[in-house]
Amino acid sequence: MAHPKVRAAGKDRVLNVRHDAPDIRDRYYEPALIPLARELDHSKPETVLDQGQEGACTGFGLAAVINHLKYHRDEPDMVSARMLYEMAQKHDEWPGEDYSGSSCRGAIKGWKNMGVCGDEIWPYDTNNPGTLTITKVQDAQATILGAYYRLRANLNDYHAALNETGAIYVSATVHNGWNNPQKESDEKHAIINQSTEMIGGHAFAIVGYNEFGFIVQNSWGNNWGTEGYAIWTYEDWYTNISDGWVFRLAVSTPKVFGLTTRSTYTDQSKFGG
């Protein structure tokens, strides 16, 4: 099946992320009563990724968020977007893997079950997706998911989540304004001008905000927007947001690789059985 595309930063970008269906098991984020900064900007051009022409935005958007979380834990090494995307397809809602794209939920589920290894161990190569190995699985135990919460489409919740964690994983419907965000001379970041010509679904990271909108980190390389970043206006966000997720990293426990969870409530020896 052909997916919609947009020409941006010199390449045809596939837009194929699917919406996350409601799930009664989802836990929703509740903002803490903390002061909120008037503006927040966690943009770091050196962390911007480029998914090329592959429809792997679910893996790349999640990798951007995890890299930000690791950076604030003084762990500058970046994670494998390739592993996140491949595991998303193995864990998402659709059978098989012979298709392009996935969902944010699929990527999160893959990270929750498998962790994610370093980019140097499983780099992104469009000609060689690679396969999962014991070495990759073991390294992935160093970066595992601790907790995750779904965000309501509430402006205050998004601002609070960014103040707490620094980055949000989102999907949205994008339009022609994403082709070439325009930068005003007195602004730090280019602005995505809203358009009514919708194209398709895309996943990416939000890493800050100002009075005009959210600062998005895209995965279309540093030639898009301002070194890979742009302002997504609040009106555009309100109209086109699909899903938002916020995370906390777990404490790294690589030494427990291979252990399984045991419930003391089913161990009959503790009850004389």
C-alpha positions in Angstrom: 0.0 0.0 0.0 1.4 3.4 -1.0 1.7 5.9 1.9 1.4 9.7 1.7 4.7 11.6 1.3 6.0 15.1 1.8 9.1 16.6 0.1 11.1 18.1 2.9 14.9 18.8 3.5 15.7 17.3 0.1 14.0 14.0 0.5 10.5 12.4 0.1 9.4 11.7 3.6 6.9 8.9 4.2 4.0 9.8 6.6 2.6 6.5 7.8 2.2 6.6 11.6 -1.2 5.1 12.8 -3.3 6.5 15.6 -3.2 4.8 19.0 -6.6 3.3 19.8 -8.1 4.0 23.3 -7.2 1.3 25.9 -8.7 1.1 29.3 -5.4 0.0 30.7 -3.7 3.3 29.8 -2.6 5.4 32.8 -3.0 9.1 32.2 -0.5 11.8 33.2 -1.5 14.0 36.1 0.5 17.3 36.4 2.5 17.9 39.6 2.0 21.2 41.4 5.3 22.6 40.3 6.0 26.1 38.9 6.1 26.2 35.1 8.7 28.1 33.2 7.4 30.8 30.9 9.5 29.3 28.1 11.4 26.1 27.8 13.9 25.0 25.1 15.8 21.7 25.3 16.8 21.8 21.6 20.2 20.2 20.9 21.0 20.1 17.2 23.7 17.5 17.6 20.9 15.0 18.7 18.8 15.5 15.6 18.3 12.3 13.6 17.4 11.6 9.9 15.1 8.7 9.0 15.7 9.3 5.3 12.9 8.0 3.1 11.9 5.1 5.3 8.6 5.3 7.2 10.3 4.7 10.6 9.2 7.9 12.4 7.8 5.9 15.4 11.3 4.6 16.1 13.0 7.9 15.5 10.6 10.0 17.4 10.9 7.8 20.4 14.7 7.7 20.1 14.7 11.5 20.3 12.8 11.5 23.5 14.9 8.7 25.1 18.1 10.6 24.1 16.8 13.7 25.9 16.0 11.7 29.0 19.4 10.1 29.0 21.1 13.4 28.5 19.5 14.7 31.7 20.8 11.6 33.4 24.3 12.5 32.2 24.3 9.7 29.7 25.1 11.4 26.4 25.3 8.2 24.3 22.4 7.9 21.9 20.0 4.9 21.5 19.2 2.8 18.5 16.3 4.2 16.5 16.6 1.1 14.3 15.9 -1.2 17.3 13.0 0.9 18.4 11.4 0.8 15.0 12.0 -2.9 14.4 10.6 -3.8 17.9 7.6 -1.5 17.2 6.6 -3.6 14.3 7.0 -6.8 16.3 4.8 -5.5 19.1 2.2 -3.3 17.5 -1.4 -4.1 16.7 -1.0 -5.5 13.2 0.1 -9.0 12.2 3.5 -9.6 10.6 6.2 -7.1 9.7 5.8 -6.9 5.9 4.5 -3.3 6.0 5.8 0.2 6.5 5.1 2.2 9.6 3.7 1.4 13.1 2.1 3.2 16.0 3.5 5.1 19.0 1.9 2.4 21.2 3.7 -0.3 19.3 7.1 1.5 19.8 6.4 2.0 23.5 5.4 -1.7 23.9 8.6 -2.8 22.1 10.7 -0.6 24.4 8.9 -1.8 27.5 9.5 -5.5 26.6 12.9 -5.3 25.1 14.7 -2.1 26.3 16.8 -0.4 23.7 20.5 -0.8 22.8 23.0 1.9 21.9 23.1 3.3 18.4 26.7 2.2 17.9 25.6 -1.4 18.4 22.6 -1.3 16.1 23.1 1.8 13.8 20.5 3.0 11.3 21.4 1.6 7.8 18.7 1.9 5.1 20.2 -0.9 3.1 20.7 -3.3 6.1 18.0 -3.2 8.8 19.9 -5.9 10.7 18.5 -8.5 13.2 18.2 -8.8 16.9 21.1 -10.5 18.6 22.0 -11.5 22.2 24.6 -8.7 22.3 21.9 -6.2 21.4 19.4 -7.6 23.9 22.0 -7.5 26.7 23.0 -3.9 25.9 19.3 -2.9 25.7 19.0 -3.7 29.5 20.9 -0.5 30.2 18.1 1.7 28.9 14.7 0.4 29.9 11.3 1.9 30.4 10.4 2.7 34.0 7.0 4.3 33.7 4.8 5.8 30.9 1.7 7.9 30.9 -0.7 9.0 28.1 -1.4 12.7 27.8 -4.8 14.2 27.4 -4.9 17.0 24.7 -4.7 19.6 27.4 -2.3 22.5 27.0 -1.5 22.8 30.7 -0.7 19.0 30.9 1.7 19.3 28.0 3.5 22.3 29.6 3.7 20.5 32.9 5.0 17.3 31.4 7.8 19.2 29.6 8.8 20.9 32.8 8.9 17.5 34.6 10.6 15.4 31.9 11.9 17.7 29.2 10.4 15.8 26.2 7.1 14.3 25.0 6.6 11.6 22.3 3.7 12.6 20.0 2.0 11.7 16.8 -0.1 14.1 14.7 -1.6 14.7 11.3 0.8 16.9 9.3 0.2 19.2 6.4 2.0 21.0 3.6 3.3 23.6 6.1 5.7 20.9 7.3 7.5 21.0 4.0 9.6 24.0 4.7 9.1 25.9 8.0 9.9 29.6 7.7 12.2 31.5 10.1 11.6 35.1 11.0 14.7 37.1 11.4 14.2 37.8 15.1 13.1 34.3 16.1 15.4 31.4 17.2 13.3 28.7 15.5 11.5 28.4 12.2 7.7 28.3 12.4 5.5 25.6 10.8 2.9 27.7 8.9 -0.5 26.0 9.2 -2.1 24.6 6.1 -5.5 23.0 5.4 -3.9 20.5 2.9 -3.4 17.5 5.2 -1.0 14.8 4.1 -0.6 12.0 6.7 0.4 10.8 10.1 3.9 11.5 11.7 5.6 10.8 15.0 8.2 13.2 16.6 9.3 14.7 19.8 8.3 17.9 21.6 11.2 19.4 23.5 10.0 22.8 24.7 7.6 25.7 24.2 7.3 29.5 24.0 4.4 31.9 23.6 3.7 30.9 20.0 3.7 27.1 20.3 5.6 23.9 21.0 9.2 23.3 19.9 9.3 20.1 17.9 12.4 18.0 17.2 11.9 16.3 13.9 13.7 13.3 12.3 14.3 14.8 8.9 17.9 15.9 9.5 19.4 19.3 10.4 18.4 20.9 7.1 14.8 20.9 8.1 13.5 24.0 10.0 16.2 25.5 12.2 18.8 22.8 12.5 16.1 20.1 12.8 13.7 22.1 15.0 10.6 24.2 14.4 7.7 25.9 16.3 4.4 24.0 16.1 1.8 26.6 16.8 -0.7 26.0 19.6 -3.6 26.2 17.1 -2.0 23.7 14.8 -1.3 21.4 17.8 -4.9 21.7 19.0 -6.3 20.9 15.6 -4.0 18.0 14.6 -2.6 16.3 17.7 -3.3 12.5 17.8 -1.4 11.0 20.7 1.0 12.1 23.4 3.1 10.1 25.8 5.6 10.9 28.6 8.2 8.6 30.2 10.5 8.0 33.1 13.6 5.8 32.6 14.1 2.9 34.9 17.2 2.4 37.0 19.7 0.4 34.8 20.0 -3.2 36.0 21.9 -5.1 33.3 23.0 -7.8 35.9 19.5 -9.1 36.1 19.4 -10.1 32.4 17.5 -13.4 32.1 15.7 -13.3 35.4 11.9 -13.5 35.5 9.5 -11.9 37.8 8.4 -14.2 40.7 5.3 -13.7 42.8 5.6 -14.6 46.4 1.9 -15.1 46.5 2.1 -18.2 44.3 5.0 -19.7 46.2 3.2 -22.4 48.2 6.3 -23.3 50.3 6.0 -19.9 52.1 2.5 -21.0 53.3 3.4 -24.6 54.3 2.0 -26.0 51.0 
